[in-house]
Amino acid sequence: MLRVGLTGGIGAGKSVVAHRLAERGATVVDADLIAREVVAPGTPGLAAVVEEFGPGVLTPDGALDRPALGKIVFADEDRRRALNAIVHPLVGRRRQELVGAAGPDAVVVEDIPLLVENGLTAGFPLVIVVHAPEDERLRRLVEDRGMIEADALARIRAQATDEQRRAAADVWLDNSGPLADTEAAVDALWTQRLVPFEANLRTRTRAPRPPHAVIADPDPNWAEQGERLLARIRRVAGDRLIRSDHHGSTSVPGLPAKDVIDVQLVVADLDTAASVAGDLVEAGLVRLPDRWWDVDRDGVERDKVLSANADPGRAVNCHIRSVTSPTWRDALLLRDWLRAHPDAVDEYAALKRGLAAQPHSSVDEYATRKTPWINGALARADAWAAEAGWRPLP
């Protein structure tokens, strides 16, 4: 099973995307529908809302008067929090029931309007954000839903900003154009990413990668992608982690790299590493078969456990190392030394591009050819660390 979080601001057209995904075969769990269900007449949820906000939020026939309640909560942050404290736990329990009823090979899309606002993004291996510009969203709310412009704008402004949603988005779907364009984008996402992602998770298979090293220009989004991945990992691994970091070339601003996010987890021992690796399927990562090993700068082989991406849209290497291995410190030292030395970044970039352009039979061969430079760089980094008083920060 693959669980996908779907969100977007009010008026962005999230329901259009959810409907198309359902047509393609997804199991859609709609938090808005559940939210209505848990405060229907006669439910404990509605009784709790009336107790908190008074009988003025009821219609004459005893149902929830949503416009009346909306005027209260969308103008007052404290009152909105009070409503959320009642409704969100009820919605969460019902969501879990529906997800649990889906089949083992399902792509479950959880349509949650406040996914970002409520800090739920780390609970999904993939998050889709549906976007439309604010002026278009406002037009839709006023013209299509008949809302008063001031009320519509208040609801828009009460939600997450575009920047906050971008930070959470693995997939950013623009729904500001023709419906056919949006449906085509959803179809491509379903075929090229969601279906193979689910199959890879179920079969514990790493998504395919290029057989040779391909060096990409520096991407400023790599840092954000690394933090998003680490949030998912930390949620799953919990207090088994001693530390977790984005390292490797994509963690160094301005450095060309293979488009692979490398993260490093430090744990107490290799048994813990194996346990964490097995659980990371919840974060969209699958453990690679057998135990892997590193060769440290002294030529000593060091065991580690390696997990990688099941998602064909984002390559990831997750290195899980024992705290007793010196390799984890070297990985952070090299990262921080490069960050502090732009000339070394240029030197390393030239080496990487040159080696990638040479014939090589595999990515492993490319990596082996870099080893002499990396060992020399670590020697320089050691001298810098001693002079600067560098320590791997928590």
DRENMARMI-319706 format. One record per residue: residue in one letter; y, z, x negated of N, C-alpha, C in turn. Coordinates in pm, whole numbers, padded with zeros to 5 digits, always signed. Layout:
// DRENMARMI-319706
AYZXYZXYZX/...
//
This chain:
// DRENMARMI-319706
M-00120+00000-00083+00000+00000+00000+00125+00000-00087/L+00224-00076-00044+00355-00075-00108+00456-00024-00007/R+00532+00078-00047+00640+00130+00038+00773+00079-00015/V+00851+00021+00074+00980-00037+00039+01088+00031+00121/G+01197+00070+00056+01311+00124+00127+01409+00012+00158/L+01450+00003+00283+01546-00098+00327+01670-00028+00381/T+01787-00067+00331+01909-00002+00377+02024-00101+00370/G+02139-00056+00416+02260-00136+00417+02362-00069+00506/G+02489-00097+00483+02593-00036+00564+02591-00085+00707/I+02648-00007+00794+02657-00045+00935+02725-00181+00947/G+02665-00271+01023+02719-00405+01041+02679-00505+00934/A+02600-00462+00836+02561-00555+00728+02452-00652+00772/G+02380-00618+00879+02276-00707+00927+02137-00669+00879/K+02116-00542+00856+01987-00493+00808+01875-00526+00907/S+01907-00519+01036+01803-00546+01137+01753-00689+01129/V+01840-00782+01088+01799-00922+01071+01691-00932+00963/V+01712-00862+00853+01616-00864+00743+01487-00794+00785/A+01499-00682+00852+01379-00610+00898+01296-00696+00991/H+01363-00765+01083+01291-00851+01177+01218-00963+01104/R+01283-01023+01005+01218-01133+00932+01100-01081+00852/L+01113-00964+00791+01002-00907+00717+00884-00876+00809/A+00913-00828+00929+00806-00803+01026+00737-00933+01064/E+00814-01041+01079+00753-01170+01109+00661-01216+00997/R+00694-01183+00874+00611-01225+00761+00488-01137+00742/G+00484-01022+00809+00365-00939+00802+00388-00796+00759/A+00511-00757+00735+00539-00620+00695+00522-00524+00813/T+00486-00401+00782+00490-00293+00879+00627-00227+00868/V+00711-00245+00968+00847-00193+00963+00854-00060+01037/V+00903+00040+00968+00925+00173+01026+01076+00191+01037/D+01126+00192+01159+01270+00190+01186+01321+00332+01208/A+01398+00384+01113+01448+00521+01124+01544+00537+01241/D+01620+00432+01276+01711+00442+01391+01633+00463+01521/L+01524+00387+01537+01443+00404+01658+01380+00543+01662/I+01335+00589+01545+01277+00724+01540+01383+00828+01572/A+01505+00806+01519+01613+00901+01545+01643+00913+01694/R+01629+00803+01766+01648+00809+01912+01530+00881+01977/E+01413+00856+01926+01292+00917+01983+01295+01069+01972/V+01340+01122+01858+01333+01267+01836+01441+01344+01911/V+01540+01273+01969+01641+01343+02051+01641+01287+02194/A+01528+01234+02236+01515+01187+02374+01518+01307+02469/P+01549+01284+02596+01550+01395+02693+01418+01472+02693/G+01431+01603+02692+01314+01689+02695+01258+01726+02559/T+01314+01672+02452+01261+01702+02318+01328+01824+02258/P+01258+01894+02169+01322+02005+02096+01443+01958+02016/G+01440+01832+01968+01552+01781+01891+01680+01777+01972/L+01671+01727+02096+01790+01721+02180+01840+01862+02213/A+01748+01953+02238+01788+02092+02267+01865+02151+02149/A+01822+02121+02027+01890+02173+01909+02029+02112+01893/V+02042+01983+01925+02173+01918+01916+02269+01979+02017/V+02223+02002+02138+02310+02060+02242+02350+02202+02204/E+02258+02277+02147+02290+02413+02104+02398+02413+01997/E+02395+02313+01908+02491+02306+01798+02626+02251+01844/F+02625+02147+01930+02749+02076+01962+02798+02097+02105/G+02719+02162+02187+02763+02190+02322+02722+02085+02423/P+02729+02117+02552+02684+02024+02657+02771+01901+02670/G+02886+01897+02604+02971+01779+02611+02913+01656+02544/V+02803+01672+02472+02740+01556+02407+02626+01501+02493/L+02620+01544+02619+02519+01492+02711+02582+01404+02817/T+02508+01301+02859+02550+01219+02972+02517+01293+03101/P+02570+01249+03217+02538+01317+03344+02389+01326+03374/D+02310+01231+03323+02166+01235+03352+02087+01310+03246/G+02156+01378+03153+02089+01463+03056+02047+01398+02927/A+02084+01271+02906+02053+01205+02779+02165+01231+02678/L+02137+01200+02553+02238+01220+02449+02348+01115+02465/D+02473+01162+02470+02589+01073+02477+02629+01039+02334/R+02576+00930+02284+02596+00897+02143+02742+00870+02107/P+02817+00797+02190+02958+00779+02156+03035+00911+02147/A+03006+01004+02238+03074+01134+02234+03038+01211+02108/L+02910+01209+02074+02867+01278+01952+02925+01210+01829/G+02929+01076+01831+02983+01002+01717+03127+01036+01688/K+03208+01054+01793+03348+01089+01772+03362+01223+01702/I+03267+01311+01722+03272+01442+01657+03231+01432+01512/V+03115+01370+01488+03056+01379+01353+03116+01280+01254/F+03165+01166+01301+03219+01069+01207+03363+01101+01166/A+03421+01199+01230+03556+01242+01191+03554+01373+01114/D+03436+01433+01096+03427+01566+01034+03300+01573+00950/E+03317+01581+00820+03200+01582+00729+03109+01702+00755/D+03166+01818+00781+03083+01936+00806+03000+01922+00933/R+03058+01864+01035+02983+01846+01159+02875+01740+01142/R+02902+01639+01060+02800+01538+01032+02682+01601+00957/R+02713+01688+00863+02604+01757+00791+02521+01843+00887/A+02587+01907+00981+02513+01989+01078+02418+01905+01161/L+02466+01787+01204+02378+01697+01280+02262+01650+01194/N+02291+01611+01071+02185+01563+00983+02079+01670+00958/A+02123+01794+00949+02028+01904+00924+01929+01919+01040/I+01970+01880+01159+01880+01886+01274+01789+01763+01279/V+01850+01646+01268+01778+01522+01297+01692+01475+01181/H+01743+01485+01059+01670+01424+00946+01531+01481+00923/P+01510+01613+00930+01371+01661+00915+01277+01608+01022/L+01326+01596+01145+01243+01544+01252+01208+01397+01227/V+01307+01320+01185+01284+01179+01154+01187+01165+01038/G+01205+01247+00935+01118+01240+00818+00972+01264+00851/R+00946+01362+00934+00807+01391+00971+00745+01275+01049/R+00823+01220+01141+00770+01109+01220+00749+00985+01133/R+00841+00960+01039+00824+00848+00946+00693+00861+00870/Q+00663+00980+00821+00541+00998+00743+00417+00973+00828/E+00423+01010+00953+00310+00983+01041+00286+00832+01055/L+00393+00758+01073+00379+00612+01091+00335+00545+00963/V+00386+00589+00849+00344+00532+00721+00195+00559+00698/G+00153+00682+00729+00013+00717+00711-00081+00636+00796/A-00032+00583+00906-00117+00503+00996-00128+00358+00952/A-00047+00315+00855-00054+00176+00807-00179+00156+00722/G-00223+00033+00710-00344+00003+00634-00325+00015+00485/P-00435+00023+00410-00426+00041+00264-00365-00079+00191/D-00363-00196+00256-00304-00314+00192-00171-00353+00257/A-00108-00258+00325+00015-00288+00397+00136-00290+00304/V+00233-00372+00340+00368-00361+00285+00449-00289+00392/V+00480-00163+00367+00551-00080+00464+00699-00080+00429/V+00781-00131+00517+00926-00136+00497+00989-00027+00583/E+01047+00071+00518+01110+00181+00590+01260+00154+00600/D+01302+00121+00720+01439+00084+00752+01517+00213+00773/I+01598+00251+00672+01667+00380+00674+01816+00357+00647/P+01901+00366+00747+02043+00338+00726+02107+00425+00618/L+02071+00553+00612+02134+00646+00518+02043+00677+00399/L+01970+00578+00355+01878+00596+00243+01952+00644+00118/V+02064+00581+00087+02142+00618-00031+02213+00750-00010/E+02276+00765+00106+02354+00885+00133+02269+01012+00128/N+02144+01001+00171+02057+01119+00177+01970+01137+00053/G+01996+01056-00052+01925+01075-00178+01777+01046-00171/L+01737+00947-00092+01594+00918-00072+01544+00801-00155/T+01630+00737-00233+01592+00612-00299+01479+00630-00399/A+01473+00744-00468+01370+00763-00570+01230+00774-00510/G+01220+00787-00379+01090+00796-00314+01024+00662-00287/F+01088+00552-00330+01034+00419-00304+01024+00340-00434/P+00913+00270-00458+00903+00185-00577+01000+00068-00576/L+01051+00032-00457+01144-00079-00446+01243-00049-00335/V+01371-00077-00361+01476-00058-00260+01549-00191-00239/I+01559-00232-00114+01634-00352-00075+01763-00307-00007/V+01874-00359-00054+02003-00332+00010+02055-00462+00071/V+02086-00458+00200+02145-00572+00269+02297-00554+00266/H+02367-00659+00224+02511-00648+00203+02587-00754+00282/A+02704-00715+00330+02806-00807+00379+02941-00743+00347/P+03044-00821+00320+03175-00762+00289+03227-00675+00403/E+03312-00580+00368+03360-00485+00469+03433-00555+00584/D+03513-00655+00554+03586-00720+00663+03492-00792+00760/E+03382-00847+00708+03284-00912+00795+03208-00808+00877/R+03175-00696+00816+03106-00589+00889+03196-00537+01001/L+03324-00519+00971+03418-00470+01071+03428-00569+01188/R+03435-00698+01156+03442-00799+01261+03319-00793+01351/R+03202-00780+01291+03080-00775+01370+03078-00654+01462/L+03120-00540+01412+03117-00418+01493+03214-00428+01611/V+03330-00487+01588+03430-00498+01695+03393-00608+01793/E+03359-00728+01741+03335-00842+01829+03196-00841+01891/D+03096-00802+01814+02958-00809+01864+02913-00682+01935/R+02964-00567+01889+02919-00441+01949+03025-00377+02038/G+03145-00434+02040+03250-00382+02127+03309-00250+02084/M+03300-00218+01957+03354-00092+01908+03505-00102+01890/I+03573+00011+01905+03715+00019+01871+03729+00009+01721/E+03826-00068+01674+03836-00094+01530+03847+00034+01448/A+03925+00131+01494+03941+00255+01419+03807+00329+01408/D+03730+00331+01517+03600+00398+01514+03503+00325+01421/A+03507+00192+01427+03418+00113+01341+03450+00137+01194/L+03579+00138+01162+03619+00159+01023+03582+00300+00977/A+03594+00397+01065+03556+00534+01029+03408+00542+00996/R+03326+00472+01072+03182+00474+01046+03149+00405+00913/I+03216+00295+00886+03195+00226+00759+03232+00317+00643/R+03348+00380+00651+03398+00463+00541+03319+00592+00525/A+03247+00634+00630+03167+00756+00620+03037+00733+00544/Q+03003+00607+00519+02877+00576+00451+02901+00551+00302/A+02795+00523+00232+02802+00499+00088+02890+00378+00058/T+02946+00377-00061+03026+00262-00105+02934+00150-00154/D+02992+00032-00170+02914-00079-00225+02864-00045-00364/E+02944+00023-00444+02903+00059-00580+02784+00153-00577/Q+02784+00248-00487+02670+00341-00477+02543+00267-00432/R+02559+00174-00342+02441+00098-00297+02391+00006-00408/R+02481-00055-00482+02438-00142-00593+02357-00064-00695/A+02398+00059-00722+02325+00141-00819+02183+00173-00771/A+02163+00171-00641+02031+00203-00584+01945+00080-00562/A+02004-00040-00570+01937-00162-00524+01852-00226-00632/D+01724-00244-00603+01639-00333-00683+01657-00477-00637/V+01686-00492-00508+01710-00624-00449+01840-00614-00369/W+01934-00703-00398+02064-00708-00329+02065-00835-00246/L+02053-00822-00114+02046-00937-00024+02181-00959+00043/D+02243-01071+00016+02371-01104+00077+02347-01165+00214/N+02396-01097+00316+02378-01144+00454+02512-01183+00516/S+02601-01237+00435+02733-01275+00486+02739-01422+00529/G+02635-01498+00498+02636-01641+00529+02551-01676+00649/P+02508-01801+00659+02426-01846+00771+02292-01771+00779/L+02243-01754+00900+02115-01686+00921+02003-01754+00844/A+02005-01887+00839+01897-01960+00770+01892-01923+00622/D+02008-01899+00561+02011-01861+00420+01948-01723+00399/T+01982-01631+00489+01924-01496+00478+01773-01501+00497/E+01727-01575+00596+01583-01583+00621+01510-01648+00503/A+01571-01748+00443+01509-01812+00326+01499-01714+00210/A+01602-01632+00190+01598-01533+00083+01491-01429+00109/V+01477-01387+00234+01372-01289+00268+01234-01350+00249/D+01216-01475+00288+01086-01542+00271+01048-01549+00123/A+01145-01583+00038+01117-01591-00105+01083-01452-00161/L+01156-01352-00118+01128-01215-00161+00988-01172-00121/W+00949-01204+00001+00816-01167+00051+00706-01233-00033/T+00720-01363-00054+00614-01439-00120+00607-01411-00270/Q+00723-01405-00333+00727-01398-00478+00723-01256-00533/R+00761-01159-00451+00769-01023-00506+00691-00919-00426/L+00713-00910-00296+00652-00801-00221+00500-00814-00210/V+00452-00932-00175+00307-00950-00160+00234-00929-00293/P+00277-00992-00404+00207-00964-00529+00225-00820-00578/F+00339-00759-00552+00359-00619-00590+00256-00531-00523/E+00237-00548-00392+00138-00468-00320-00002-00490-00375/A-00038-00616-00400-00172-00646-00452-00193-00584-00590/N-00090-00591-00674-00102-00532-00808-00117-00381-00802/L-00044-00316-00713-00059-00171-00699-00199-00135-00652/R-00247-00207-00552-00378-00176-00494-00490-00197-00594/T-00478-00298-00678-00584-00329-00775-00556-00271-00914/R-00443-00199-00925-00402-00137-01053-00391-00242-01163/T-00315-00347-01133-00299-00461-01224-00154-00473-01268/R-00132-00492-01396+00002-00516-01445+00048-00656-01403/A+00174-00667-01363+00227-00799-01327+00228-00889-01449/P+00206-01020-01431+00204-01112-01545+00336-01115-01619/R+00325-01147-01750+00444-01160-01835+00430-01284-01921/P+00543-01330-01978+00534-01444-02070+00445-01409-02189/P+00366-01506-02238+00276-01476-02351+00348-01460-02483/H+00472-01508-02491+00548-01500-02615+00679-01425-02591/A+00738-01376-02698+00864-01304-02688+00976-01399-02646/V+01048-01362-02543+01164-01436-02496+01283-01341-02500/I+01382-01372-02582+01496-01283-02600+01607-01322-02503/A+01653-01224-02426+01759-01245-02329+01890-01189-02382/D+02000-01244-02334+02130-01188-02368+02142-01047-02312/P+02226-00964-02373+02242-00826-02323+02283-00824-02175/D+02223-00736-02099+02251-00724-01957+02308-00584-01931/P+02431-00573-01885+02488-00440-01860+02414-00363-01751/N+02332-00431-01673+02256-00363-01568+02130-00295-01620/W+02092-00321-01745+01970-00259-01797+01978-00105-01793/A+02093-00049-01827+02105+00096-01827+02085+00153-01687/E+02145+00089-01588+02131+00133-01450+01987+00121-01403/Q+01922+00012-01439+01782-00007-01402+01693+00100-01466/G+01724+00135-01590+01647+00239-01657+01661+00373-01587/E+01782+00408-01547+01802+00536-01479+01735+00537-01342/R+01737+00425-01273+01672+00416-01143+01520+00438-01158/L+01463+00375-01260+01321+00392-01287+01288+00537-01323/L+01368+00596-01410+01342+00734-01452+01352+00831-01334/A+01442+00806-01240+01452+00894-01123+01321+00891-01044/R+01260+00773-01032+01132+00764-00961+01023+00838-01038/I+01022+00819-01169+00921+00884-01252+00934+01035-01246/R+01057+01085-01258+01078+01230-01257+01035+01290-01125/R+01057+01219-01018+01015+01269-00886+00863+01285-00881/V+00791+01191-00940+00645+01196-00936+00590+01297-01037/A+00641+01294-01159+00584+01374-01268+00629+01519-01264/G+00747+01545-01212+00793+01683-01197+00799+01760-01327/D+00754+01885-01321+00768+01972-01438+00663+01946-01546/R+00582+01843-01530+00494+01804-01640+00571+01734-01752/L+00691+01689-01722+00773+01621-01823+00849+01723-01907/I+00838+01708-02037+00924+01784-02127+01058+01712-02141/R+01053+01581-02148+01174+01500-02143+01136+01358-02103/S+01237+01282-02060+01215+01142-02021+01342+01065-02055/D+01325+00948-02117+01440+00873-02168+01418+00723-02156/H+01528+00652-02139+01532+00507-02157+01554+00483-02306/H+01464+00408-02369+01478+00381-02511+01448+00232-02534/G+01433+00193-02658+01407+00053-02687+01534-00029-02680/S+01520-00160-02700+01636-00247-02715+01723-00254-02590/T+01663-00246-02471+01746-00255-02349+01830-00131-02327/S+01808-00026-02407+01890+00095-02396+02010+00093-02488/V+02025-00013-02568+02135-00022-02665+02236-00125-02614/P+02356-00085-02577+02455-00181-02527+02483-00292-02627/G+02486-00415-02578+02520-00529-02662+02407-00587-02743/L+02286-00532-02729+02173-00580-02809+02087-00677-02727/P+02070-00801-02773+01975-00891-02705+01834-00831-02709/A+01754-00863-02610+01622-00800-02601+01531-00879-02509/K+01401-00854-02522+01311-00897-02416+01354-00823-02290/D+01346-00889-02177+01391-00830-02051+01285-00733-01998/V+01267-00626-02074+01168-00523-02041+01235-00387-02056/I+01228-00306-01952+01281-00170-01960+01173-00081-02021/D+01204-00022-02137+01113+00073-02201+01160+00214-02171/V+01070+00297-02119+01100+00438-02100+00994+00520-02172/Q+01035+00636-02216+00945+00725-02290+00938+00860-02221/L+00816+00904-02196+00793+01036-02137+00725+01123-02242/V+00774+01243-02259+00715+01338-02353+00652+01451-02272/V+00525+01475-02298+00450+01576-02224+00376+01666-02323/A+00308+01766-02271+00247+01867-02359+00133+01811-02443/D+00049+01726-02385-00068+01676-02456-00116+01548-02389/L-00219+01488-02446-00265+01359-02395-00340+01371-02263/D-00399+01486-02234-00459+01504-02102-00351+01499-01994/T-00239+01563-02022-00127+01558-01928-00073+01416-01917/A-00067+01347-02029-00020+01208-02029-00107+01122-01937/A-00238+01140-01946-00328+01062-01862-00309+01096-01714/S-00287+01223-01685-00265+01265-01547-00137+01204-01491/V-00030+01208-01570+00097+01151-01525+00083+01001-01504/A+00018+00933-01598+00003+00788-01589-00069+00748-01460/G-00169+00824-01422-00241+00793-01300-00156+00811-01176/D-00067+00909-01179+00016+00936-01061+00134+00840-01046/L+00169+00771-01154+00290+00689-01151+00275+00564-01064/V+00157+00544-01006+00144+00436-00907+00243+00456-00793/E+00278+00582-00764+00377+00610-00659+00515+00559-00697/A+00539+00540-00825+00667+00487-00873+00660+00339-00902/G+00546+00275-00870+00532+00131-00891+00475+00093-01025/L+00419+00190-01099+00363+00164-01231+00212+00185-01229/V+00141+00106-01309-00005+00119-01316-00044+00150-01459/R-00143+00237-01473-00191+00271-01607-00272+00156-01663/L-00242+00121-01788-00319+00016-01853-00453+00073-01901/P-00556-00007-01903-00689+00045-01937-00696+00096-02080/D-00772+00203-02097-00795+00264-02227-00668+00330-02281/R-00686+00410-02381-00573+00477-02445-00514+00384-02550/W-00381+00380-02557-00313+00297-02655-00274+00382-02775/W-00234+00314-02879-00192+00388-02998-00069+00325-03058/D+00010+00410-03127+00124+00367-03206+00087+00380-03352/V+00154+00307-03435+00150+00332-03579+00288+00383-03618/D+00296+00508-03666+00427+00561-03700+00473+00504-03833/R+00588+00546-03881+00646+00484-04000+00566+00512-04127/D+00478+00615-04121+00390+00645-04235+00257+00573-04225/G+00242+00489-04123+00117+00415-04106+00009+00493-04035/V+00043+00609-03978-00055+00693-03909-00064+00649-03763/E-00186+00632-03714-00205+00594-03575-00186+00717-03486/R-00104+00702-03382-00076+00811-03290-00114+00766-03150/D-00194+00847-03082-00234+00813-02946-00116+00826-02850/K-00119+00742-02749-00027+00754-02636-00097+00695-02516/V-00040+00713-02400-00088+00649-02278+00024+00556-02231/L-00014+00438-02189+00084+00337-02152+00065+00295-02007/S+00174+00299-01932+00176+00242-01797+00275+00126-01795/A+00258+00037-01698+00344-00080-01691+00367-00117-01545/N+00454-00214-01525+00498-00250-01390+00394-00329-01313/A+00377-00291-01187+00305-00375-01092+00401-00472-01024/D+00529-00443-01030+00634-00525-00969+00659-00650-01052/P+00637-00769-00996+00661-00891-01074+00809-00918-01099/G+00896-00842-01034+01039-00865-01051+01108-00778-01153/R+01037-00683-01215+01098-00597-01314+00994-00548-01413/A+00997-00605-01535+00902-00565-01638+00938-00429-01694/V+00835-00344-01709+00854-00207-01755+00739-00170-01848/N+00772-00103-01958+00672-00033-02040+00705+00115-02035/C+00609+00195-01993+00628+00340-01986+00535+00404-02089/H+00593+00453-02199+00519+00513-02309+00512+00664-02285/I+00392+00719-02275+00375+00861-02249+00313+00926-02372/R+00389+01012-02438+00351+01065-02569+00343+01217-02567/S+00256+01269-02652+00246+01414-02671+00366+01464-02749/V+00410+01583-02717+00524+01642-02787+00493+01666-02934/T+00366+01672-02972+00329+01696-03111+00340+01571-03198/S+00358+01455-03136+00370+01331-03212+00514+01312-03259/P+00535+01271-03385+00672+01244-03431+00729+01114-03377/T+00646+01032-03315+00690+00899-03274+00799+00905-03169/W+00792+01003-03079+00892+01009-02972+01031+01036-03030/R+01038+01120-03134+01168+01148-03196+01222+01022-03263/D+01134+00948-03332+01179+00826-03399+01236+00725-03300/A+01174+00716-03181+01223+00621-03081+01365+00655-03038/L+01394+00782-03021+01528+00823-02981+01627+00813-03096/L+01581+00844-03217+01668+00832-03334+01712+00688-03355/L+01619+00595-03347+01655+00454-03367+01753+00409-03259/R+01729+00448-03135+01821+00413-03026+01962+00465-03053/D+01973+00593-03087+02106+00653-03103+02176+00603-03229/W+02099+00574-03333+02159+00518-03455+02215+00379-03427/L+02140+00298-03355+02190+00164-03320+02315+00173-03233/R+02315+00265-03139+02432+00281-03053+02557+00317-03134/A+02536+00386-03244+02649+00431-03326+02687+00331-03435/H+02610+00222-03452+02634+00130-03562+02631-00015-03513/P+02745-00067-03468+02749-00206-03418+02704-00309-03521/D+02728-00284-03649+02683-00379-03752+02532-00388-03756/A+02464-00275-03735+02318-00275-03732+02267-00347-03607/V+02340-00335-03497+02303-00407-03375+02307-00558-03402/D+02412-00605-03468+02421-00748-03500+02307-00791-03593/E+02276-00707-03689+02168-00737-03784+02033-00747-03712/Y+02009-00650-03626+01883-00648-03552+01875-00765-03454/A+01987-00798-03391+01989-00910-03297+01953-01040-03366/A+02008-01062-03485+01978-01186-03558+01830-01192-03594/L+01774-01078-03635+01631-01073-03668+01547-01106-03545/K+01577-01043-03433+01498-01064-03311+01501-01210-03267/R+01619-01269-03267+01628-01409-03224+01554-01500-03320/G+01565-01470-03448+01496-01553-03547+01345-01544-03535/L+01293-01423-03519+01148-01405-03506+01095-01467-03376/A+01171-01452-03267+01126-01508-03140+01122-01660-03145/A+01209-01720-03227+01212-01867-03239+01099-01920-03325/Q+01039-01834-03408+00928-01877-03492+00799-01883-03410/P+00705-01967-03447+00576-01967-03376+00508-01831-03387/H+00458-01781-03276+00381-01656-03278+00282-01662-03163/S+00167-01601-03186+00057-01614-03090+00068-01517-02973/S+00146-01410-02989+00156-01309-02884+00280-01225-02906/V+00315-01148-02804+00426-01054-02816+00393-00948-02919/D+00265-00910-02930+00226-00811-03030+00254-00861-03172/E+00229-00989-03197+00257-01044-03329+00407-01040-03358/Y+00486-01073-03258+00632-01065-03272+00673-00922-03309/A+00616-00824-03239+00650-00684-03266+00609-00642-03407/T+00492-00688-03451+00446-00653-03586+00541-00707-03692/R+00593-00825-03671+00684-00884-03768+00816-00807-03777/K+00851-00733-03674+00973-00653-03678+00955-00522-03753/T+00830-00480-03774+00804-00345-03824+00872-00313-03956/P+00871-00402-04057+00939-00367-04182+01088-00337-04161/W+01155-00416-04078+01297-00389-04054+01315-00255-03984/I+01230-00226-03886+01243-00101-03812+01220+00018-03902/N+01120+00011-03991+01096+00123-04083+01216+00144-04176/G+01275+00034-04223+01393+00047-04305+01511+00104-04226/A+01524+00062-04102+01631+00115-04017+01612+00264-03992/L+01489+00307-03974+01465+00450-03952+01501+00531-04076/A+01479+00477-04195+01520+00548-04316+01672+00564-04319/R+01744+00458-04285+01890+00468-04278+01932+00565-04167/A+01860+00562-04056+01892+00651-03945+01869+00797-03981/D+01766+00823-04062+01742+00961-04107+01862+01014-04186/A+01914+00930-04275+02030+00972-04356+02150+00998-04265/W+02170+00910-04169+02280+00929-04074+02261+01056-03993/A+02138+01084-03948+02111+01202-03867+02141+01330-03945/A+02104+01330-04076+02131+01448-04158+02280+01470-04176/E+02353+01361-04196+02497+01372-04217+02571+01409-04089/A+02528+01350-03976+02599+01370-03850+02548+01492-03772/G+02438+01553-03819+02380+01665-03746+02315+01624-03617/W+02260+01501-03614+02199+01447-03493+02075+01526-03455/R+02060+01553-03328+01937+01609-03271+01911+01535-03141/P+01786+01516-03103+01758+01452-02973+01802+01544-02861/L+01908+01506-02792+01961+01591-02685+01864+01595-02568/P+01866+01707-02492+01775+01716-02377+01799+01604-02277/
//
